[in-house]
Amino acid sequence: MFANGQRLMQYMEQLAPKHYAVENDKIGLQLGTLNKEVAKVMVALDVTDEVVDEAIAAGANLIVAHHAIIYRPLVKLDTSTPAGRLYERLIKHDIAVYISHTNLDTADGGINDWLADAAGIAQEGRIPLDEVHTDKLYKLVVFVPESHHEAVLEALWRAGAGEIGNYGSCSFNIRGTGTFRPGDGSQPYIGSEGKLEQVEEVRVETIVPYSVHRGAVAAMLKAHPYEEVAYDLYPVDLKGRSFGLGRSGKLEQPATLSELAQRLKQAYDVPSLRVVGPLDKPIRKAAVLGGSGSRYVRQAMFAGADVLITGDIDYHTAHDALAAGMTIIDAGHNIEKIMKRKVAEYLRGKLSDDNYKTEVVASELSTEPFVFL
């Protein structure tokens, strides 16, 4: 059985929820429909004419890409223009296009973490470079019979509840007596219709981040034995986990700027890169940001990074960085191609877990617009 396009969208939003995107970013379904069976998915960085040719040849009927194909509202669809011809071909071949952009940049285990891993930035102590979203926190209170206390707690932990800072499985538990009288037509786990029951129960309190609250409640209800579960879910005035663009942290293997640049050519599979700053400068802490990073040099400095690894640095920003004593490695915007293989691997795993036959392939074409001579 092939997965429906809506199921594939759910997988992508589990990896990169839409609310992680920066304001007004063009994400989600941009062309076609997801209300169909998808036999093959192609993952691409950009959707160009050549990538569409590749998708047609491969028999893909969904492209999951990083960069949007529609940036502003369409006034008309003129198929004599390059963009219009691209849309026309996608429609004629029934290929839908789904975009995961800054939400995939921001997400844990998304593009900026993949780039940080490849750059050798340690996971311990790694933080976002520029905060985009802070998870709201909720307090979940549920009353559980003693017999199912541990099972409900375990279900909540697996669903992501109970995390406070660097601590997990956090809860408060109070034992007491619960009362209820099953009504006509009820099928109580404990007791019988019309009879007042007194049951030894545990009041469980735990913290649930907004990003997982639906799944946590569903997991709790599934593990709970009662026909009608008594629980409360309400917001609390505490700051949850922060998510953002870029990453900064200590290098696992400190290096000079020149040594790090040589490492990155191999790690990011680029023929060349641009470096700003003295090549013999020691680099112990680095910041990385996929895409255009000119606006994030100051954030990298505030984070204590010795270098900013990014793309599309302009001339004047490079001079400003030099004057401020900041070093930069411009590895190019195209290093975000790392997402093709990573997203494809992720989707294959999700589809396999759910026993779907949908195939996932990563585009093999380079969409780097520059030629290096």
C-alpha positions in Angstrom: 0.0 0.0 0.0 1.3 3.5 -0.9 1.2 6.3 1.6 -1.3 9.2 1.0 0.2 12.6 0.5 -1.4 13.8 3.7 0.5 11.1 5.6 3.8 12.2 4.1 3.0 15.8 5.1 2.4 14.6 8.7 5.8 12.9 8.6 7.4 16.1 7.5 5.6 18.2 10.1 6.7 15.8 12.8 10.3 16.5 11.7 9.8 20.3 11.0 6.5 21.7 12.5 5.1 24.6 10.5 5.1 26.9 13.5 8.9 26.7 13.6 9.1 28.7 10.4 9.9 32.4 10.4 7.0 34.8 9.8 5.7 34.9 6.2 7.9 32.1 5.0 6.5 30.2 2.1 6.2 26.6 3.3 3.8 23.7 2.9 2.0 22.5 -0.2 2.8 25.0 -3.0 1.5 23.1 -6.0 -0.7 20.1 -6.7 -2.6 18.0 -4.2 -1.6 15.8 -1.3 -5.0 14.1 -1.4 -3.6 11.2 -3.5 -1.5 8.0 -3.1 2.2 8.7 -3.6 4.2 6.0 -5.2 7.5 7.8 -5.2 8.9 10.9 -3.5 11.8 12.9 -4.7 13.7 15.1 -2.2 15.4 18.1 -3.7 17.1 21.4 -2.5 15.6 23.4 -5.4 12.9 22.7 -8.0 14.4 23.6 -11.3 13.5 22.4 -14.9 16.3 19.8 -14.6 15.0 18.5 -11.3 11.5 18.3 -12.7 13.0 16.2 -15.6 14.6 14.0 -13.1 11.4 13.6 -11.1 9.4 12.7 -14.3 12.0 10.2 -15.4 12.0 8.6 -11.9 8.2 8.4 -11.8 7.9 10.6 -8.7 4.6 12.2 -8.0 5.7 14.4 -5.1 8.7 16.6 -4.7 9.7 17.6 -1.1 12.0 20.6 -1.5 13.7 23.2 0.7 13.4 26.3 -1.4 10.0 27.6 -2.5 8.9 27.8 -6.1 6.2 30.4 -5.4 7.5 33.4 -3.4 4.6 35.9 -3.9 0.9 35.7 -4.8 0.4 34.8 -8.4 -1.6 37.5 -10.4 -1.7 35.3 -13.5 -0.2 32.0 -14.7 1.6 32.8 -17.9 3.0 29.6 -19.3 5.3 31.5 -21.7 7.5 32.6 -18.8 10.1 30.3 -17.2 8.2 30.0 -13.9 4.9 29.5 -15.7 6.4 26.7 -17.8 7.7 25.0 -14.7 4.3 25.1 -13.0 2.7 23.8 -16.2 5.0 20.8 -16.4 4.5 19.9 -12.8 0.7 20.1 -13.2 0.7 18.1 -16.4 2.7 15.3 -14.8 0.7 15.4 -11.6 3.7 16.2 -9.4 2.9 18.0 -6.2 5.5 20.2 -4.5 5.8 20.5 -0.7 8.2 23.0 0.8 10.0 22.7 4.2 12.2 25.8 4.5 12.9 27.8 7.7 11.0 25.3 9.8 13.5 22.6 8.6 16.3 25.0 9.4 15.0 25.6 12.9 14.0 22.1 13.8 16.0 19.9 16.1 17.7 17.4 13.8 17.1 19.6 10.9 19.4 21.4 8.4 21.4 23.5 10.8 22.1 20.5 13.1 23.2 18.4 10.1 25.5 21.2 9.0 26.8 21.5 12.6 27.4 17.8 12.8 29.4 17.9 9.5 31.4 20.8 10.8 32.4 18.9 13.9 30.5 21.1 16.4 29.9 19.1 19.5 26.2 18.3 20.3 26.8 19.0 24.1 26.2 22.7 24.7 25.1 23.4 21.2 22.5 26.2 21.0 20.5 28.1 18.4 22.2 31.2 17.0 19.1 33.2 16.5 15.9 32.4 18.4 12.8 32.0 16.3 10.3 30.1 18.5 9.9 29.3 22.2 7.8 26.3 23.1 4.9 27.1 25.4 4.6 24.9 28.4 1.4 23.2 29.7 0.7 21.5 33.0 -1.0 18.1 32.6 -2.8 16.7 35.6 -4.4 13.3 35.4 -5.9 10.9 38.0 -4.8 7.3 37.5 -5.7 4.1 39.5 -2.6 2.7 41.3 -2.6 -0.4 39.0 -1.8 1.8 35.9 0.3 4.5 37.5 3.6 3.4 36.0 2.1 2.6 32.6 0.6 6.1 32.2 3.9 7.7 33.3 5.9 5.7 30.8 3.5 6.6 28.0 3.8 10.3 28.9 7.6 10.1 28.9 7.7 8.4 25.5 5.5 11.1 24.1 7.9 13.8 25.2 6.3 15.0 28.5 8.2 15.7 31.7 11.2 17.6 30.3 12.4 20.6 32.3 15.7 22.0 31.0 18.3 19.1 31.1 16.1 16.9 33.2 13.6 14.3 31.9 10.8 12.2 33.3 9.8 15.0 35.7 6.5 14.6 37.6 4.8 15.0 41.0 2.6 12.2 42.3 0.1 12.4 45.1 -1.9 9.4 46.3 -5.5 9.8 47.4 -9.0 8.5 47.0 -11.1 9.0 44.0 -14.9 8.7 43.9 -17.3 8.1 41.1 -20.7 6.6 40.4 -21.0 4.8 37.0 -24.2 5.9 35.2 -26.6 3.9 33.1 -25.0 2.4 30.0 -21.5 2.9 31.2 -18.8 0.2 31.1 -16.6 1.0 34.0 -13.1 -0.5 34.4 -13.8 -0.5 38.1 -17.2 -0.8 39.8 -20.7 -1.2 38.5 -23.6 0.9 37.4 -25.3 3.0 40.0 -22.9 2.2 42.8 -20.7 4.8 44.4 -17.1 3.6 44.1 -14.0 4.7 46.1 -10.7 3.9 44.4 -7.1 4.4 45.4 -5.7 6.8 42.7 -2.6 8.8 42.0 -2.8 12.5 41.0 0.0 12.8 38.3 1.3 16.3 37.4 3.8 16.9 34.7 5.0 19.5 32.2 4.1 19.1 28.5 5.6 21.3 25.7 3.1 22.7 23.3 4.9 20.9 20.4 4.0 17.5 21.8 0.9 18.1 23.8 -1.6 16.5 21.5 0.6 13.3 21.2 1.1 13.3 25.0 -2.6 13.5 25.7 -3.3 10.8 23.2 -0.7 8.5 24.7 -2.0 9.1 28.2 -5.5 8.3 27.2 -4.4 5.1 25.4 -2.5 3.9 28.5 -5.3 4.9 30.9 -7.8 2.1 31.7 -10.8 4.3 32.5 -13.7 4.8 30.1 -13.8 8.5 31.0 -10.5 10.0 32.1 -10.4 12.9 34.5 -7.5 15.3 33.4 -6.7 19.0 33.2 -4.4 20.7 30.7 -3.6 24.4 31.2 -0.8 26.8 30.2 1.8 27.8 32.7 3.9 31.0 32.8 7.3 29.3 32.3 9.5 29.6 29.3 10.0 26.4 27.4 12.7 25.3 25.1 14.0 27.7 22.4 14.3 26.8 18.8 16.0 29.0 16.2 18.1 29.4 13.1 21.8 28.4 13.1 23.8 26.6 15.8 26.8 27.5 17.8 29.1 25.4 20.0 32.6 24.1 20.7 34.5 22.2 18.0 35.2 18.6 18.9 38.6 19.1 17.3 39.9 22.8 17.5 41.8 23.9 14.4 43.2 27.0 12.7 40.9 28.8 10.3 42.8 27.4 7.4 42.6 23.8 8.7 38.8 24.1 9.4 38.2 25.5 5.9 40.0 22.5 4.4 37.9 20.1 6.5 34.7 21.8 5.4 35.5 21.5 1.7 35.3 17.8 2.2 32.5 17.7 4.8 30.2 19.9 2.6 31.4 18.5 -0.7 32.3 21.9 -2.2 35.2 22.7 -4.6 36.1 26.0 -3.0 35.0 28.4 -0.3 35.7 32.0 0.7 37.5 32.9 4.0 37.5 36.2 5.9 40.2 36.6 8.5 43.7 35.5 9.4 44.2 31.9 8.3 46.3 31.0 11.4 43.6 32.1 13.9 42.8 29.4 16.4 39.1 28.2 16.2 37.7 26.6 19.2 34.0 27.6 19.0 32.1 27.9 15.8 28.7 29.0 14.6 27.0 27.7 11.5 23.9 28.9 9.6 22.6 27.4 6.4 21.7 29.9 3.6 22.5 33.6 3.6 24.3 34.6 6.8 25.2 38.3 6.4 22.6 39.4 9.0 23.9 36.9 11.6 27.6 37.9 12.0 26.8 39.9 15.2 24.8 37.0 16.7 27.8 34.8 16.1 30.0 37.2 17.9 27.6 37.5 20.8 27.5 33.7 21.0 31.3 33.8 21.5 32.0 32.0 18.2 35.5 32.4 16.7 34.1 31.8 13.2 30.7 31.9 11.4 30.2 29.2 8.7 27.5 30.3 6.3 26.8 31.4 2.7 26.3 34.5 0.6 28.4 36.9 2.6 28.6 40.3 0.8 31.6 42.5 0.4 30.7 45.1 3.0 29.7 42.5 5.6 33.1 40.9 5.2 34.9 44.2 5.8 32.7 44.9 8.9 33.6 41.4 10.2 37.3 42.0 9.7 37.2 45.3 11.5 35.4 43.6 14.4 37.9 40.8 14.6 35.4 38.2 13.4 36.3 35.4 11.0 33.9 33.9 8.4 33.9 30.9 6.2 31.5 31.4 3.2 30.9 27.8 2.1 28.0 28.8 -0.2 24.3 28.6 0.0 24.3 25.2 -1.8 25.7 23.4 1.3 22.1 23.0 2.3 22.1 20.1 -0.2 22.8 18.0 2.8 19.1 18.0 3.4 18.4 15.8 0.3 20.0 12.6 1.7 19.0 13.3 5.3 15.3 14.0 4.6 15.1 11.0 2.3 16.6 8.7 5.0 14.1 10.1 7.5 11.1 9.5 5.2 12.2 6.0 4.4 12.4 5.2 8.1 8.9 6.5 8.8 7.4 4.7 5.7 9.1 1.5 6.7 7.8 1.7 10.3 4.2 2.0 8.9 4.7 -0.7 6.3 4.1 1.6 3.3 5.6 0.7 -0.2 6.1 4.4 -1.2 9.7 4.9 -2.5 11.9 7.9 -1.6 14.8 9.0 -3.6 17.2 12.0 -3.2 17.7 14.2 -6.3 21.2 13.5 -7.7 21.4 16.7 -9.6 23.4 19.7 -8.5 21.5 22.9 -8.4 24.5 25.0 -7.6 24.1 28.0 -10.0 27.8 29.0 -9.8 30.6 27.4 -11.8 34.0 27.4 -10.1 36.9 27.9 -12.4 
